[in-house]
Amino acid sequence: MSIRRGVVQVSAAVGVAAAQLRRSPGRTAMTVLAVAAAVLAVTLLASLGVGVVEVGEESLADADRDLWLTNEDAATENAISDASEVAAALKGREDVRTASPIALHEVYLGSEEGELRRVSAVGVHETHGGYDFQQGGGFELEPADYRTAPRSAPVSNEIVLDPRTARALDISVGDSIRIGSSKQTAEHEFTVVGTSSHHSTLLGSPAATVPLADLQYLAGTSGTDRATFIMADTAEDADSVAVRDSLRREYPQYDIQTSKQQVETVLTDRPAVIASGVTLVGLAIVGSTVLLVNLFVLVAYQQRDELAALRAIGLSRRLLAGTIGVQGLFVGMLGGVVGLAATPPLVTGLNRVAASTVGIEELLLTPVEVYAVGFALALVVGGIAAIVTGWHAGRYARLEQLQA
């Protein structure tokens, strides 16, 4: 008998809830849209949080290098001296396939008559297919050319610009650009051979790519051949961990890590990145929960006359709470579906904006878990919030309410 009574009460709650939703289609539509907005807040902010945490890891993975050699204990940024010779020695090993030094410096660049801009410059021996050039191409010189290059002038005078920098300076492939380590020395003319956001994505800011020897000349480090780090690929049949351990014994003055370890080091050294990602996800969940609770409190308040009438004809507080709870489930489900359906096109649009403004493609990432959290929030939190507010609504759902 108790089971049958429960089924009857559930059926009654569903019927009354459906009638209430049909009776006020405008209010129902607005509530669904509000829930959809809460779901979007979760999916979009959570996507941004996931992207903030993962963009650094994905960028380092795109570098496609097995080993990273650095000198973390040194006081200077480009702490590896004789970098080209060290890279050549690494490449001469049977268990190492390639090795190349990379230097980082701040430079000033601009058009012939335009304002100079300060950007990060990355010095490499050569560019490759992973640069995904938007226009033009890159440059390539043999490592031997760098080791024997004259120290009194640039080697190739070529540069690859970040697309945003090129647009800001109104520079195209084939144009000349002034560059130097300071505003006073920005008199060297380089030819723009291509545009790519490859290093901009890695650094999180606009970056130019310059032949290593040229960047060392501009920075005044040609004599010592300094680099920030050396990246190496192991041979196909070699174990990167074993090669790392062997290199650590041979080069105790350097810090040598696998690609995975380097990613972990970068993220550990940048706790603000992780904190930002976690904060965004937390704000999305907490903010949307508060929004849903307030939403269903308002819905219950707007139905105070109808609830008072139902209470007056004998419906219990439990059934009233169930009625509001069923409305919350209906609205939560519909709003969740609308929010999830709107997420992909909005993410695509925001990623396009991010790519054009900050140079990072796919800054917002939407794994399945993001959609699951958004829908669960709409359904579970929406239903619970509606039941709780419906239960409290029973306190003022009295005959006196109708007479007021």
C-alpha positions as CSV (number, residue, x, y, z in Angstrom):
1,M,0.0,0.0,0.0
2,S,2.8,2.4,0.9
3,I,4.5,1.8,-2.5
4,R,1.2,2.4,-4.3
5,R,0.8,5.6,-2.3
6,G,4.3,6.7,-3.2
7,V,3.6,6.1,-6.9
8,V,0.4,8.1,-6.6
9,Q,2.2,11.0,-4.9
10,V,5.0,11.0,-7.5
11,S,2.4,11.0,-10.3
12,A,0.6,13.8,-8.7
13,A,3.8,15.8,-8.3
14,V,4.7,15.3,-11.9
15,G,1.2,16.2,-13.1
16,V,1.0,19.4,-11.0
17,A,4.5,20.4,-12.1
18,A,3.8,19.9,-15.7
19,A,0.6,21.9,-15.3
20,Q,2.5,24.7,-13.6
21,L,5.1,24.8,-16.4
22,R,2.4,24.9,-19.1
23,R,0.5,27.6,-17.3
24,S,3.4,30.0,-17.5
25,P,5.3,29.3,-20.7
26,G,7.1,32.6,-20.6
27,R,8.4,32.0,-17.1
28,T,9.4,28.5,-18.0
29,A,11.3,29.6,-21.1
30,M,13.2,32.2,-19.1
31,T,14.0,29.7,-16.4
32,V,15.3,27.3,-19.0
33,L,17.5,30.0,-20.5
34,A,18.8,30.9,-17.1
35,V,19.8,27.3,-16.4
36,A,21.4,27.2,-19.9
37,A,23.4,30.3,-18.9
38,A,24.6,28.6,-15.7
39,V,25.6,25.5,-17.7
40,L,27.5,27.7,-20.2
41,A,29.3,29.4,-17.3
42,V,30.5,26.0,-16.1
43,T,31.4,24.6,-19.5
44,L,33.1,27.7,-20.8
45,L,35.0,28.6,-17.6
46,A,35.9,25.0,-17.0
47,S,37.1,24.7,-20.6
48,L,39.3,27.8,-20.1
49,G,40.7,26.4,-16.9
50,V,41.5,23.1,-18.5
51,G,43.1,24.9,-21.4
52,V,45.2,27.2,-19.2
53,V,46.7,24.2,-17.4
54,E,47.2,22.1,-20.5
55,V,48.4,24.7,-23.0
56,G,52.0,24.7,-21.6
57,E,52.2,20.9,-21.6
58,E,50.9,20.6,-25.1
59,S,53.2,23.3,-26.3
60,L,56.2,21.6,-24.9
61,A,55.0,18.3,-26.4
62,D,54.8,20.0,-29.7
63,A,58.5,20.7,-29.5
64,D,58.9,17.0,-30.1
65,R,62.2,16.6,-28.2
66,D,63.1,13.7,-25.9
67,L,65.7,15.4,-23.7
68,W,66.2,19.0,-22.4
69,L,69.6,20.2,-21.2
70,T,69.6,23.4,-19.1
71,N,71.7,25.1,-16.4
72,E,69.1,26.1,-13.7
73,D,71.7,27.1,-11.1
74,A,73.3,29.8,-13.2
75,A,72.4,33.4,-12.5
76,T,72.1,34.4,-16.2
77,E,69.2,33.3,-18.5
78,N,71.3,32.0,-21.3
79,A,73.6,30.0,-19.1
80,I,74.9,27.3,-21.5
81,S,78.2,28.5,-23.1
82,D,79.7,27.0,-26.2
83,A,76.2,25.7,-26.9
84,S,76.8,24.8,-30.6
85,E,79.9,22.7,-29.6
86,V,77.9,21.0,-26.8
87,A,75.1,20.2,-29.2
88,A,77.6,18.9,-31.8
89,A,79.1,16.6,-29.1
90,L,75.7,15.3,-28.1
91,K,74.8,14.7,-31.8
92,G,78.0,12.7,-32.2
93,R,76.8,10.1,-29.7
94,E,75.3,6.9,-31.1
95,D,72.2,7.1,-28.8
96,V,71.4,10.7,-29.8
97,R,69.9,11.5,-33.2
98,T,69.7,15.3,-33.2
99,A,70.6,18.1,-30.8
100,S,70.1,21.8,-31.2
101,P,70.6,24.8,-28.9
102,I,68.0,27.5,-28.3
103,A,68.5,31.0,-27.0
104,L,66.0,33.5,-25.6
105,H,66.5,37.3,-25.5
106,E,64.3,40.4,-25.4
107,V,64.7,42.5,-28.6
108,Y,63.2,45.7,-30.0
109,L,61.9,45.6,-33.6
110,G,59.8,47.8,-35.9
111,S,59.3,49.0,-39.4
112,E,61.7,51.5,-40.9
113,E,59.8,54.5,-39.7
114,G,57.4,53.0,-37.2
115,E,57.5,52.6,-33.4
116,L,59.7,49.9,-31.9
117,R,58.1,47.1,-30.0
118,R,59.7,44.9,-27.4
119,V,59.2,41.2,-28.0
120,S,60.8,37.9,-27.0
121,A,63.1,36.5,-29.6
122,V,63.9,32.8,-29.9
123,G,67.2,31.8,-31.6
124,V,67.3,28.4,-33.3
125,H,69.5,26.8,-35.9
126,E,66.5,26.1,-38.2
127,T,62.8,26.1,-38.4
128,H,60.7,23.0,-39.3
129,G,57.3,21.8,-40.4
130,G,55.9,22.1,-36.9
131,Y,56.0,25.9,-37.1
132,D,52.8,25.8,-39.2
133,F,53.6,28.9,-41.1
134,Q,50.6,31.1,-41.9
135,Q,52.6,32.9,-44.6
136,G,56.0,32.3,-46.1
137,G,58.5,29.9,-44.7
138,G,61.5,29.7,-42.4
139,F,65.2,29.5,-42.6
140,E,67.9,26.8,-42.3
141,L,71.6,26.8,-42.0
142,E,74.0,24.0,-41.2
143,P,75.2,23.8,-37.6
144,A,78.8,24.0,-38.9
145,D,77.9,27.4,-40.4
146,Y,77.0,28.7,-37.0
147,R,80.2,27.4,-35.4
148,T,82.4,29.1,-38.1
149,A,80.2,32.2,-38.5
150,P,81.9,35.6,-38.3
151,R,81.2,37.4,-35.0
152,S,81.2,40.9,-36.5
153,A,77.9,40.7,-38.5
154,P,74.6,38.7,-38.7
155,V,74.7,35.5,-40.7
156,S,71.4,35.5,-42.6
157,N,69.4,38.6,-41.5
158,E,66.2,36.6,-41.6
159,I,63.3,36.6,-39.1
160,V,60.0,34.9,-38.6
161,L,57.3,37.0,-36.9
162,D,54.3,36.2,-34.8
163,P,51.2,37.0,-36.9
164,R,49.9,39.5,-34.4
165,T,53.2,41.4,-34.4
166,A,53.2,41.4,-38.2
167,R,49.7,42.9,-38.3
168,A,50.5,45.5,-35.6
169,L,53.6,46.7,-37.6
170,D,51.8,46.3,-41.0
171,I,54.7,44.1,-42.1
172,S,54.4,41.3,-44.7
173,V,56.6,38.5,-45.9
174,G,59.5,40.0,-47.9
175,D,59.5,43.3,-46.0
176,S,62.4,44.6,-44.0
177,I,62.4,45.2,-40.3
178,R,64.7,46.9,-37.9
179,I,65.8,44.9,-34.9
180,G,68.2,45.3,-32.0
181,S,68.7,44.4,-28.3
182,S,67.8,48.0,-27.3
183,K,66.0,50.9,-28.9
184,Q,69.4,52.6,-29.6
185,T,70.8,49.6,-31.4
186,A,67.7,48.6,-33.4
187,E,69.4,49.5,-36.7
188,H,70.0,46.1,-38.1
189,E,67.8,45.2,-41.1
190,F,66.3,41.8,-41.3
191,T,64.0,40.3,-43.9
192,V,60.7,38.8,-42.8
193,V,60.6,35.3,-44.4
194,G,57.5,34.0,-42.7
195,T,54.8,34.3,-40.0
196,S,54.1,31.7,-37.3
197,S,52.8,31.6,-33.8
198,H,54.8,28.4,-32.9
199,H,57.0,30.0,-30.2
200,S,54.3,32.5,-29.2
201,T,52.1,29.6,-28.1
202,L,55.0,28.2,-26.0
203,L,55.9,31.5,-24.3
204,G,52.4,32.8,-24.0
205,S,53.3,36.1,-25.7
206,P,54.3,37.4,-29.1
207,A,57.7,36.1,-30.1
208,A,60.0,36.4,-33.1
209,T,62.2,33.5,-34.4
210,V,65.7,34.4,-35.5
211,P,68.7,32.3,-36.5
212,L,70.7,31.5,-33.4
213,A,74.0,33.1,-34.6
214,D,72.1,36.3,-35.5
215,L,70.3,36.6,-32.2
216,Q,73.6,36.0,-30.3
217,Y,75.2,38.8,-32.4
218,L,72.4,41.2,-31.5
219,A,72.6,40.2,-27.8
220,G,76.4,40.4,-27.7
221,T,76.9,36.7,-26.8
222,S,78.4,35.5,-30.0
223,G,81.9,35.1,-28.4
224,T,80.6,32.7,-25.7
225,D,78.0,31.1,-27.9
226,R,75.4,31.1,-25.2
227,A,72.0,29.4,-25.2
228,T,69.1,28.9,-22.8
229,F,68.8,25.2,-23.3
230,I,69.7,22.4,-25.7
231,M,67.0,20.0,-27.0
232,A,67.9,16.5,-28.2
233,D,66.2,13.5,-29.7
234,T,67.4,10.0,-28.9
235,A,68.0,7.3,-31.5
236,E,65.0,5.2,-32.3
237,D,66.2,2.1,-30.5
238,A,67.5,4.1,-27.4
239,D,65.8,4.5,-24.1
240,S,65.5,8.2,-23.3
241,V,65.8,7.7,-19.5
242,A,69.0,5.6,-20.0
243,V,70.4,8.3,-22.3
244,R,69.5,11.0,-19.8
245,D,71.3,9.2,-17.0
246,S,74.3,8.7,-19.1
247,L,74.4,12.4,-20.1
248,R,74.0,13.4,-16.5
249,R,77.2,11.5,-15.6
250,E,79.0,13.0,-18.6
251,Y,77.7,16.6,-18.0
252,P,77.2,17.0,-14.3
253,Q,77.2,20.8,-14.6
254,Y,73.9,20.7,-16.5
255,D,70.3,19.8,-15.6
256,I,69.2,17.1,-18.0
257,Q,65.5,16.0,-18.0
258,T,63.2,14.0,-20.2
259,S,60.4,15.9,-22.0
260,K,57.8,14.7,-19.4
261,Q,60.1,16.0,-16.5
262,Q,60.5,19.3,-18.3
263,V,56.8,19.8,-18.5
264,E,56.4,19.0,-14.8
265,T,59.2,21.5,-14.0
266,V,57.6,24.2,-16.1
267,L,54.2,23.7,-14.4
268,T,55.8,23.5,-10.9
269,D,57.7,26.7,-11.6
270,R,54.5,28.4,-12.6
271,P,52.0,27.7,-9.8
272,A,50.0,30.7,-10.9
273,V,49.1,28.8,-14.1
274,I,47.7,25.8,-12.2
275,A,46.1,28.1,-9.6
276,S,44.4,30.1,-12.4
277,G,43.0,26.9,-14.0
278,V,41.7,25.5,-10.7
279,T,40.3,28.8,-9.7
280,L,38.4,29.1,-13.0
281,V,36.9,25.7,-12.6
282,G,36.0,26.3,-8.9
283,L,34.4,29.7,-9.7
284,A,32.4,28.2,-12.5
285,I,30.9,25.5,-10.3
286,V,30.3,27.7,-7.2
287,G,29.0,30.6,-9.2
288,S,26.6,28.5,-11.2
289,T,25.4,26.7,-8.1
290,V,24.5,30.0,-6.4
291,L,22.8,31.1,-9.6
292,L,20.7,28.0,-9.7
293,V,19.7,28.2,-6.0
294,N,18.7,31.8,-6.4
295,L,16.8,31.0,-9.6
296,F,14.6,28.3,-8.0
297,V,14.0,30.5,-4.9
298,L,12.7,33.1,-7.2
299,V,10.6,30.6,-9.2
300,A,9.1,29.2,-5.9
301,Y,8.3,32.8,-4.8
302,Q,6.6,33.6,-8.0
303,Q,4.3,30.6,-7.5
304,R,3.4,31.5,-4.0
305,D,-0.3,32.0,-4.9
306,E,-0.6,28.7,-6.7
307,L,1.3,26.9,-3.9
308,A,-1.0,28.5,-1.3
309,A,-4.1,27.3,-3.3
310,L,-2.7,23.8,-3.5
311,R,-1.9,23.8,0.2
312,A,-5.4,25.0,1.0
313,I,-7.0,22.0,-0.8
314,G,-4.9,19.7,1.3
315,L,-1.6,19.0,-0.5
316,S,1.2,18.3,2.0
317,R,4.5,20.2,2.2
318,R,6.2,17.1,1.0
319,L,4.1,17.0,-2.2
320,L,4.6,20.8,-2.7
321,A,8.4,20.3,-2.4
322,G,8.2,17.4,-4.8
323,T,6.2,19.5,-7.3
324,I,8.9,22.2,-7.3
325,G,11.6,19.6,-7.4
326,V,10.1,18.0,-10.5
327,Q,9.9,21.4,-12.1
328,G,13.6,21.8,-11.3
329,L,14.4,18.5,-12.9
330,F,12.4,19.3,-16.1
331,V,13.9,22.8,-16.3
332,G,17.4,21.6,-15.4
333,M,17.3,18.9,-18.1
334,L,16.0,21.3,-20.8
335,G,18.4,24.0,-19.8
336,G,21.3,21.5,-19.6
337,V,20.6,20.3,-23.1
338,V,20.4,23.9,-24.4
339,G,23.6,24.9,-22.6
340,L,25.6,21.9,-23.8
341,A,24.3,22.4,-27.4
342,A,25.5,26.0,-27.3
343,T,28.9,25.2,-25.9
344,P,30.7,23.9,-29.0
345,P,30.0,26.9,-31.3
346,L,30.8,29.4,-28.5
347,V,34.1,27.6,-27.7
348,T,34.9,27.7,-31.4
349,G,34.2,31.4,-31.6
350,L,36.2,32.2,-28.4
351,N,39.1,30.1,-29.6
352,R,39.2,32.2,-32.8
353,V,39.2,35.4,-30.7
354,A,42.0,34.0,-28.5
355,A,44.0,33.0,-31.6
356,S,43.8,36.5,-33.0
357,T,44.4,38.4,-29.8
358,V,46.8,36.3,-27.7
359,G,48.1,33.9,-30.4
360,I,47.1,30.7,-28.7
361,E,44.9,28.4,-30.6
362,E,42.4,26.1,-28.8
363,L,42.9,27.9,-25.5
364,L,39.5,26.5,-24.5
365,L,39.5,22.7,-24.3
366,T,36.3,20.7,-23.8
367,P,36.9,17.1,-22.7
368,V,33.9,14.9,-22.0
369,E,34.2,15.6,-18.3
370,V,33.4,19.3,-18.9
371,Y,30.1,18.5,-20.5
372,A,29.4,15.9,-17.8
373,V,30.0,18.4,-15.0
374,G,27.8,21.0,-16.7
375,F,24.9,18.7,-17.2
376,A,25.1,17.2,-13.7
377,L,25.1,20.6,-12.2
378,A,22.0,21.6,-14.1
379,L,20.2,18.3,-13.3
380,V,21.4,17.4,-9.8
381,V,21.9,20.9,-8.2
382,G,18.9,22.2,-10.0
383,G,16.7,19.4,-8.7
384,I,18.0,19.6,-5.1
385,A,17.8,23.4,-5.0
386,A,14.2,23.2,-6.3
387,I,13.2,20.6,-3.7
388,V,14.8,22.6,-0.8
389,T,13.2,25.9,-2.0
390,G,9.9,24.0,-2.5
391,W,10.0,22.7,1.0
392,H,10.6,26.1,2.5
393,A,7.9,27.5,0.2
394,G,5.4,25.3,2.0
395,R,5.9,27.5,5.1
396,Y,4.2,30.5,3.6
397,A,1.9,28.5,1.2
398,R,-1.2,29.1,3.4
399,L,-4.7,30.2,3.0
400,E,-3.7,33.6,4.4
401,Q,-1.5,34.1,1.4
402,L,-4.5,34.0,-0.9
403,Q,-6.4,36.4,1.3
404,A,-3.5,38.9,1.4
